[in-house]
Amino acid sequence: MDALMLEGWTPILLCGIVFAIGMFITSLKVSRKSLFSTSTVLSLICIGVIIYSIIGVGGWEGMGLGLFTISILVGIWIGTVIGAISRSPNL
């Protein structure tokens, strides 16, 4: 059973995957300008949470919060880039 849970990394990876899929679906519904605006705002929120996890929380709890937030940040930008490329008229 522990092999299926990837030693505790599954929730962190799933969180990033969910945000990547969410940003991809969002990219299909909105314009490119609003997609990049949304990605930028969410990225700034993630950076703020990362700074809070380092300064405000600290310790192992802060490291866990930081890993979740970094996974979300990577998922946001992977979903944004894939969505922007898939909508490209040059393909």
PAZAPA-4460 file (N, C-alpha, C; in steps of 0.05 Angstrom, whole numbers, plus 32768, in hexadecimal, padded with zeros to 4 digits):
% residues 91
    n_x    n_y    n_z   ca_x   ca_y   ca_z    c_x    c_y    c_z   seq   type   mol
   8010   7FE8   8000   8000   8000   8000   8011   8019   8000     1      M     A
   8028   8018   800E   8039   802F   800F   8045   8036   7FF3     2      D     A
   804A   8021   7FE3   8055   8026   7FC8   8041   8035   7FB7     3      A     A
   8027   8031   7FBC   8013   8040   7FAC   8011   805D   7FB4     4      L     A
   8019   8063   7FCC   8017   807F   7FD6   8030   808F   7FD0     5      M     A
   8044   8083   7FC4   805D   8090   7FBC   806A   809E   7FD4     6      L     A
   8069   8091   7FEB   8076   809B   8003   806D   80B7   800A     7      E     A
   8054   80BE   8007   8049   80D8   800F   804A   80ED   7FFA     8      G     A
   8054   80E8   7FE2   8055   80FC   7FCD   803C   80FE   7FBD     9      W     A
   802A   80EB   7FBF   8012   80EA   7FAF   8001   8103   7FB2    10      T     A
   7FFB   810C   7FCA   7FEA   8124   7FCB   7FF7   813D   7FBF    11      P     A
   8011   813F   7FC2   801F   8156   7FB6   801E   8155   7F98    12      I     A
   8023   813D   7F8D   8023   813A   7F70   8007   813E   7F65    13      L     A
   7FF3   8132   7F72   7FD7   8135   7F69   7FCE   8152   7F6A    14      L     A
   7FD7   8161   7F7D   7FCF   817D   7F7F   7FDA   818D   7F67    15      C     A
   7FF3   8188   7F5F   7FFE   8195   7F48   7FF0   818C   7F2E    16      G     A
   7FE9   8172   7F2C   7FDB   8168   7F14   7FBF   8174   7F12    17      I     A
   7FB1   8177   7F28   7F96   8182   7F28   7F97   81A0   7F1F    18      V     A
   7FAB   81AF   7F29   7FAD   81CB   7F20   7FB5   81CD   7F03    19      F     A
   7FC6   81BB   7EF9   7FCD   81BB   7EDD   7FB5   81B6   7ECB    20      A     A
   7FA5   81A2   7ED3   7F8D   819C   7EC4   7F79   81B3   7EC5    21      I     A
   7F77   81BF   7EDD   7F65   81D6   7EE0   7F6D   81EE   7ECF    22      G     A
   7F87   81F3   7ECE   7F90   820A   7EBD   7F8D   8203   7EA0    23      M     A
   7F90   81EA   7E98   7F8C   81E3   7E7C   7F6F   81E6   7E74    24      F     A
   7F5C   81DE   7E85   7F40   81E1   7E80   7F39   81FF   7E7F    25      I     A
   7F44   820E   7E91   7F40   822B   7E91   7F4A   8238   7E78    26      T     A
   7F60   822E   7E6D   7F6C   823A   7E55   7F5A   8235   7E3D    27      S     A
   7F49   8220   7E3E   7F37   821B   7E28   7F1F   822E   7E28    28      L     A
   7F19   8239   7E40   7F00   8249   7E43   7F05   8267   7E42    29      K     A
   7F1D   8270   7E48   7F22   828D   7E49   7F36   8296   7E34    30      V     A
   7F39   82B0   7E31   7F4C   82BB   7E1E   7F69   82B7   7E29    31      S     A
   7F7C   82BB   7E17   7F98   82B7   7E1F   7FA1   82CC   7E33    32      R     A
   7F97   82E4   7E30   7F9F   82FA   7E42   7F95   82F4   7E5F    33      K     A
   7F7C   82EC   7E61   7F71   82E6   7E7C   7F7E   82CD   7E87    34      S     A
   7F86   82BA   7E76   7F94   82A2   7E80   7FAE   82A9   7E8D    35      L     A
   7FBE   82BA   7E80   7FD8   82C2   7E8B   7FD4   82D4   7EA3    36      F     A
   7FBF   82E4   7EA4   7FBA   82F4   7EBC   7FB3   82E3   7ED4    37      S     A
   7FA2   82CF   7ECF   7F9A   82BC   7EE4   7FB3   82AD   7EEE    38      T     A
   7FC3   82A4   7EDC   7FDB   8295   7EE3   7FEE   82A6   7EF3    39      S     A
   7FF1   82BF   7EEC   8003   82D1   7EFA   7FF9   82D6   7F17    40      T     A
   7FDF   82DB   7F19   7FD3   82E0   7F34   7FD6   82C7   7F46    41      V     A
   7FD0   82B0   7F3B   7FD3   8297   7F4B   7FF0   8292   7F52    42      L     A
   8003   8299   7F40   801F   8295   7F45   8028   82A8   7F5B    43      S     A
   801F   82C0   7F5B   8026   82D3   7F71   801B   82CA   7F8C    44      L     A
   8003   82BE   7F8C   7FF8   82B3   7FA4   8009   829C   7FAE    45      I     A
   8012   828B   7F9B   8023   8274   7FA3   803E   827D   7FAE    46      C     A
   8049   8291   7FA2   8063   829C   7FAC   805F   82A7   7FC8    47      I     A
   8049   82B5   7FCC   8043   82BF   7FE7   8040   82A9   7FFB    48      G     A
   8033   8293   7FF4   8030   827D   8006   804B   826F   800C    49      V     A
   805C   826D   7FF7   8077   8262   7FFB   8087   8273   800F    50      I     A
   8086   828D   800C   8094   829E   801F   8088   829B   803B    51      I     A
   806E   829A   803D   8061   8296   8057   806A   827B   8063    52      Y     A
   806B   8266   8053   8073   824C   805D   808F   824C   8068    53      S     A
   80A1   825C   805C   80BC   825D   8065   80BE   826E   807F    54      I     A
   80B2   8286   807E   80B5   8299   8094   80A1   8294   80AA    55      I     A
   8088   8291   80A3   8073   8290   80B7   8070   8275   80C4    56      G     A
   8071   825F   80B5   806B   8245   80C0   8085   8238   80C9    57      V     A
   8098   8234   80B6   80B2   8229   80BD   80B0   820B   80C3    58      G     A
   80C6   81FF   80C6   80C8   81E2   80CE   80BE   81D0   80B8    59      G     A
   80B6   81B8   80C0   80AD   81A4   80AD   8091   81AB   80A2    60      W     A
   8081   81B9   80B2   8067   81C1   80A9   8069   81D5   8092    61      E     A
   807C   81E8   8095   8081   81FC   8080   808C   81EF   8067    62      G     A
   809D   81DB   806B   80A8   81CD   8053   8092   81BE   8044    63      M     A
   807F   81B2   8052   8069   81A5   8045   8057   81B8   8037    64      G     A
   8051   81CE   8044   8041   81E3   8037   804F   81EE   801E    65      L     A
   8069   81F2   8020   8078   81FC   8009   8079   81E8   7FF2    66      G     A
   807B   81CE   7FF8   807B   81BA   7FE2   805F   81B9   7FD4    67      L     A
   804A   81BB   7FE4   802F   81BC   7FD7   802D   81D4   7FC5    68      F     A
   8036   81EB   7FCF   8034   8204   7FC0   8045   8203   7FA7    69      T     A
   805D   81F8   7FA9   806F   81F6   7F91   8062   81E3   7F7D    70      I     A
   8056   81CE   7F86   8048   81BC   7F74   8031   81CA   7F66    71      S     A
   8022   81DA   7F74   800C   81E9   7F68   8017   81FE   7F54    72      I     A
   802C   820B   7F5B   8039   821F   7F49   8042   8212   7F2F    73      L     A
   804F   81FB   7F31   8057   81ED   7F19   803F   81E4   7F09    74      V     A
   802B   81DA   7F16   8012   81D1   7F09   8004   81E8   7EFA    75      G     A
   8004   81FF   7F07   7FF7   8217   7EFA   8006   821D   7EE0    76      I     A
   8020   821E   7EE0   802E   8227   7EC8   8030   8211   7EB3    77      W     A
   8030   81F7   7EBB   802F   81E2   7EA7   8014   81E2   7E99    78      I     A
   7FFE   81E5   7EA8   7FE4   81E7   7E9C   7FE1   8200   7E8B    79      G     A
   7FEC   8216   7E93   7FEB   822F   7E83   7FFA   822C   7E69    80      T     A
   8012   8221   7E6A   8022   821E   7E52   8016   820A   7E3E    81      V     A
   800D   81F3   7E48   8000   81E0   7E37   7FE6   81EB   7E2B    82      I     A
   7FD7   81FA   7E3B   7FBE   8206   7E30   7FC4   821B   7E1B    83      G     A
   7FD9   822B   7E20   7FE0   8240   7E0C   7FEA   8234   7DF3    84      A     A
   7FFA   821F   7DF5   8005   8212   7DDC   7FEF   8204   7DCD    85      I     A
   7FDC   81F8   7DDB   7FC7   81E9   7DCD   7FB4   81FC   7DBE    86      S     A
   7FB2   8215   7DC7   7FA1   8228   7DBA   7FAF   8238   7DA4    87      R     A
   7FC8   8232   7D9F   7FD7   8241   7D8C   7FCC   823D   7D70    88      S     A
   7FC7   8253   7D61   7FBC   8250   7D46   7FD0   8247   7D31    89      P     A
   7FEA   8246   7D38   7FFE   823E   7D25   8001   8220   7D23    90      N     A
   7FF4   8211   7D34   7FF7   81F4   7D34   7FE7   81E9   7D1E    91      L     A
***
